[in-house]
Amino acid sequence: MPSIMPKGIYTRKKPAPKIKTCIICGEIFTSKYKTSKKRWAARKYCGYKCRGIARLGSHHSKESKEKISKSKKGRKQSISERNMRYKISRKGAESNLWCGGKSKTYKYRHTTGFAFKKWREAVFKRDNWTCQQCSKRSESGSQVYLEAHHIKTWIEYPDLRYTVSNGQTLCRKCHNLTKRGRRKIA
């Protein structure tokens, strides 16, 4: 028959904290988490920063490079490796998303230039910072975001791109209506 032991008498002693000194910075560090004896014995640095400093300039030897090469030969590729090879093979004109050399930023590249900003400011000044469609204007308490609209399109009329007479001030709502082709502005 098991004997009943009184509570509180038998307490478990905490092990003494494991302490080491970093070989790079000389800082004393302890194991914050539960680490195995093997991992703790191999640890030399206080953290990733010192470990990175210790590894600066080190390279794999020829023997280790050959071992790595042999281990990868004949091995089945992981999904991520396969995807990377597929992406590389489908770059440029080979890609199904190829648009004749135009990048996504090509469409908005003109809006960052000095000439465009100068044209935009001139159009706003001419129209007295008022939407020409709905006559909205920023006042105290209500803010209206204005945009400069090209009456004749940017692509079809490149010689009129920075002509002030080809511009019109519109609020964002009215400008979005022109983009979708719902309403033509004369």
C-alpha positions as a Markdown table, in Angstrom:
| # | Residue | x | y | z |
|---|---|---|---|---|
| 1 | Met | 0.0 | 0.0 | 0.0 |
| 2 | Pro | 1.5 | 3.3 | -1.1 |
| 3 | Ser | 2.3 | 5.8 | 1.7 |
| 4 | Ile | 0.9 | 9.3 | 1.4 |
| 5 | Met | 3.6 | 11.9 | 1.4 |
| 6 | Pro | 3.0 | 15.3 | 3.0 |
| 7 | Lys | 2.8 | 18.2 | 0.6 |
| 8 | Gly | 5.5 | 21.0 | 0.5 |
| 9 | Ile | 8.3 | 19.0 | 1.9 |
| 10 | Tyr | 9.7 | 17.6 | -1.4 |
| 11 | Thr | 10.6 | 20.5 | -3.7 |
| 12 | Arg | 12.6 | 20.2 | -6.9 |
| 13 | Lys | 15.9 | 22.1 | -7.0 |
| 14 | Lys | 16.4 | 24.3 | -10.0 |
| 15 | Pro | 19.6 | 23.5 | -12.0 |
| 16 | Ala | 22.3 | 26.2 | -11.9 |
| 17 | Pro | 22.2 | 28.5 | -14.9 |
| 18 | Lys | 24.5 | 27.6 | -17.7 |
| 19 | Ile | 27.0 | 30.4 | -18.3 |
| 20 | Lys | 29.5 | 30.9 | -21.1 |
| 21 | Thr | 31.6 | 33.8 | -22.5 |
| 22 | Cys | 31.4 | 34.9 | -26.1 |
| 23 | Ile | 34.7 | 34.5 | -28.0 |
| 24 | Ile | 34.1 | 37.6 | -30.1 |
| 25 | Cys | 32.9 | 40.3 | -27.7 |
| 26 | Gly | 33.7 | 38.7 | -24.3 |
| 27 | Glu | 30.1 | 39.1 | -23.1 |
| 28 | Ile | 28.8 | 36.6 | -20.6 |
| 29 | Phe | 25.6 | 34.8 | -21.8 |
| 30 | Thr | 23.3 | 32.1 | -20.6 |
| 31 | Ser | 20.8 | 29.7 | -22.3 |
| 32 | Lys | 17.5 | 31.5 | -22.4 |
| 33 | Tyr | 15.6 | 28.5 | -23.6 |
| 34 | Lys | 15.7 | 24.8 | -23.1 |
| 35 | Thr | 18.7 | 23.7 | -25.1 |
| 36 | Ser | 20.1 | 20.3 | -25.4 |
| 37 | Lys | 23.5 | 19.5 | -23.9 |
| 38 | Lys | 25.0 | 18.9 | -27.4 |
| 39 | Arg | 23.8 | 22.2 | -28.7 |
| 40 | Trp | 24.9 | 24.1 | -25.6 |
| 41 | Ala | 28.4 | 22.5 | -25.8 |
| 42 | Ala | 28.8 | 23.7 | -29.4 |
| 43 | Arg | 27.7 | 27.2 | -28.7 |
| 44 | Lys | 30.5 | 29.8 | -28.8 |
| 45 | Tyr | 28.8 | 33.1 | -29.5 |
| 46 | Cys | 26.3 | 35.3 | -27.6 |
| 47 | Gly | 24.1 | 35.8 | -30.6 |
| 48 | Tyr | 23.7 | 36.1 | -34.4 |
| 49 | Lys | 25.6 | 39.3 | -34.6 |
| 50 | Cys | 28.8 | 37.9 | -33.1 |
| 51 | Arg | 28.4 | 34.7 | -35.1 |
| 52 | Gly | 28.2 | 36.7 | -38.3 |
| 53 | Ile | 31.3 | 38.7 | -37.4 |
| 54 | Ala | 33.2 | 35.4 | -36.8 |
| 55 | Arg | 32.1 | 34.1 | -40.2 |
| 56 | Leu | 33.0 | 37.2 | -42.2 |
| 57 | Gly | 35.4 | 36.3 | -45.0 |
| 58 | Ser | 35.1 | 32.5 | -44.6 |
| 59 | His | 34.3 | 30.4 | -47.6 |
| 60 | His | 33.7 | 26.7 | -48.3 |
| 61 | Ser | 36.8 | 24.7 | -49.1 |
| 62 | Lys | 37.0 | 22.9 | -52.5 |
| 63 | Glu | 36.4 | 19.6 | -50.7 |
| 64 | Ser | 33.2 | 20.8 | -49.0 |
| 65 | Lys | 32.0 | 22.3 | -52.3 |
| 66 | Glu | 32.5 | 19.0 | -54.0 |
| 67 | Lys | 30.6 | 17.2 | -51.1 |
| 68 | Ile | 27.7 | 19.7 | -51.4 |
| 69 | Ser | 27.7 | 19.2 | -55.2 |
| 70 | Lys | 27.6 | 15.4 | -54.9 |
| 71 | Ser | 24.8 | 15.5 | -52.3 |
| 72 | Lys | 22.6 | 17.6 | -54.7 |
| 73 | Lys | 23.2 | 15.5 | -57.8 |
| 74 | Gly | 20.5 | 12.9 | -58.4 |
| 75 | Arg | 18.4 | 14.4 | -55.6 |
| 76 | Lys | 14.7 | 15.2 | -56.2 |
| 77 | Gln | 14.1 | 18.9 | -56.4 |
| 78 | Ser | 11.9 | 20.6 | -53.8 |
| 79 | Ile | 8.9 | 22.5 | -55.0 |
| 80 | Ser | 10.5 | 25.9 | -54.4 |
| 81 | Glu | 13.6 | 24.9 | -56.4 |
| 82 | Arg | 11.4 | 23.7 | -59.3 |
| 83 | Asn | 9.4 | 26.9 | -59.2 |
| 84 | Met | 12.5 | 29.0 | -59.3 |
| 85 | Arg | 13.8 | 27.1 | -62.4 |
| 86 | Tyr | 10.4 | 27.6 | -64.1 |
| 87 | Lys | 10.4 | 31.3 | -63.4 |
| 88 | Ile | 13.9 | 31.7 | -64.8 |
| 89 | Ser | 13.0 | 29.9 | -67.9 |
| 90 | Arg | 9.9 | 32.0 | -68.4 |
| 91 | Lys | 11.5 | 35.4 | -68.3 |
| 92 | Gly | 11.3 | 38.1 | -71.0 |
| 93 | Ala | 9.6 | 37.3 | -74.3 |
| 94 | Glu | 9.2 | 33.7 | -73.1 |
| 95 | Ser | 6.7 | 34.7 | -70.4 |
| 96 | Asn | 3.0 | 34.5 | -70.9 |
| 97 | Leu | 2.7 | 37.9 | -69.3 |
| 98 | Trp | 5.0 | 39.6 | -71.9 |
| 99 | Cys | 3.7 | 43.0 | -73.0 |
| 100 | Gly | 6.2 | 43.9 | -75.7 |
| 101 | Gly | 8.9 | 45.2 | -73.3 |
| 102 | Lys | 6.7 | 47.5 | -71.3 |
| 103 | Ser | 7.0 | 47.3 | -67.5 |
| 104 | Lys | 4.2 | 48.0 | -65.1 |
| 105 | Thr | 5.9 | 51.3 | -64.1 |
| 106 | Tyr | 5.9 | 52.5 | -67.7 |
| 107 | Lys | 2.3 | 53.7 | -67.4 |
| 108 | Tyr | 3.1 | 55.9 | -64.4 |
| 109 | Arg | 6.7 | 57.0 | -65.2 |
| 110 | His | 5.6 | 60.3 | -66.6 |
| 111 | Thr | 3.9 | 61.4 | -63.4 |
| 112 | Thr | 7.2 | 61.6 | -61.5 |
| 113 | Gly | 9.0 | 64.0 | -64.0 |
| 114 | Phe | 9.5 | 67.7 | -63.5 |
| 115 | Ala | 7.7 | 68.6 | -66.8 |
| 116 | Phe | 4.5 | 66.7 | -65.8 |
| 117 | Lys | 4.5 | 68.4 | -62.4 |
| 118 | Lys | 4.9 | 71.8 | -64.0 |
| 119 | Trp | 2.1 | 71.1 | -66.5 |
| 120 | Arg | -0.2 | 69.9 | -63.7 |
| 121 | Glu | 0.4 | 73.0 | -61.6 |
| 122 | Ala | -0.2 | 75.3 | -64.6 |
| 123 | Val | -3.5 | 73.5 | -65.4 |
| 124 | Phe | -4.7 | 73.8 | -61.7 |
| 125 | Lys | -3.7 | 77.5 | -61.7 |
| 126 | Arg | -5.6 | 78.2 | -64.9 |
| 127 | Asp | -8.7 | 76.5 | -63.7 |
| 128 | Asn | -8.5 | 78.2 | -60.3 |
| 129 | Trp | -8.2 | 74.8 | -58.4 |
| 130 | Thr | -11.8 | 74.0 | -59.2 |
| 131 | Cys | -13.2 | 70.8 | -60.8 |
| 132 | Gln | -14.5 | 71.8 | -64.3 |
| 133 | Gln | -17.2 | 69.1 | -64.3 |
| 134 | Cys | -18.9 | 69.5 | -60.9 |
| 135 | Ser | -17.4 | 72.8 | -59.7 |
| 136 | Lys | -16.1 | 71.4 | -56.4 |
| 137 | Arg | -13.3 | 73.2 | -54.7 |
| 138 | Ser | -11.4 | 72.6 | -51.4 |
| 139 | Glu | -12.7 | 74.9 | -48.7 |
| 140 | Ser | -12.4 | 75.0 | -44.9 |
| 141 | Gly | -13.9 | 71.8 | -43.5 |
| 142 | Ser | -14.1 | 69.9 | -46.9 |
| 143 | Gln | -11.2 | 68.7 | -48.9 |
| 144 | Val | -11.4 | 67.8 | -52.6 |
| 145 | Tyr | -8.6 | 65.9 | -54.2 |
| 146 | Leu | -7.9 | 67.4 | -57.7 |
| 147 | Glu | -6.3 | 65.6 | -60.7 |
| 148 | Ala | -5.1 | 67.0 | -64.0 |
| 149 | His | -6.9 | 65.2 | -66.9 |
| 150 | His | -5.6 | 65.1 | -70.5 |
| 151 | Ile | -8.5 | 65.9 | -72.9 |
| 152 | Lys | -6.7 | 64.3 | -75.8 |
| 153 | Thr | -5.1 | 61.0 | -74.6 |
| 154 | Trp | -1.5 | 60.8 | -73.5 |
| 155 | Ile | -0.7 | 57.8 | -75.8 |
| 156 | Glu | -2.4 | 59.0 | -79.0 |
| 157 | Tyr | -1.2 | 62.6 | -78.9 |
| 158 | Pro | 2.4 | 62.7 | -77.5 |
| 159 | Asp | 3.0 | 66.2 | -78.9 |
| 160 | Leu | 0.2 | 67.6 | -76.7 |
| 161 | Arg | 1.3 | 65.9 | -73.4 |
| 162 | Tyr | 2.6 | 69.0 | -71.7 |
| 163 | Thr | 0.4 | 71.6 | -73.5 |
| 164 | Val | -1.7 | 73.4 | -70.9 |
| 165 | Ser | -4.7 | 73.8 | -73.3 |
| 166 | Asn | -4.9 | 70.0 | -73.4 |
| 167 | Gly | -5.4 | 69.8 | -69.7 |
| 168 | Gln | -8.4 | 70.0 | -67.5 |
| 169 | Thr | -8.8 | 70.0 | -63.7 |
| 170 | Leu | -11.2 | 67.4 | -62.3 |
| 171 | Cys | -11.9 | 66.0 | -58.9 |
| 172 | Arg | -11.1 | 62.3 | -58.3 |
| 173 | Lys | -14.7 | 61.2 | -58.7 |
| 174 | Cys | -15.2 | 62.9 | -62.1 |
| 175 | His | -11.8 | 61.8 | -63.3 |
| 176 | Asn | -12.6 | 58.1 | -62.5 |
| 177 | Leu | -15.7 | 58.4 | -64.7 |
| 178 | Thr | -13.6 | 59.5 | -67.6 |
| 179 | Lys | -11.1 | 56.6 | -67.1 |
| 180 | Arg | -13.8 | 54.0 | -67.3 |
| 181 | Gly | -15.3 | 55.5 | -70.5 |
| 182 | Arg | -18.7 | 56.2 | -68.9 |
| 183 | Arg | -18.7 | 59.8 | -69.8 |
| 184 | Lys | -16.7 | 61.7 | -72.4 |
| 185 | Ile | -15.5 | 65.2 | -71.5 |
| 186 | Ala | -15.3 | 67.7 | -74.4 |
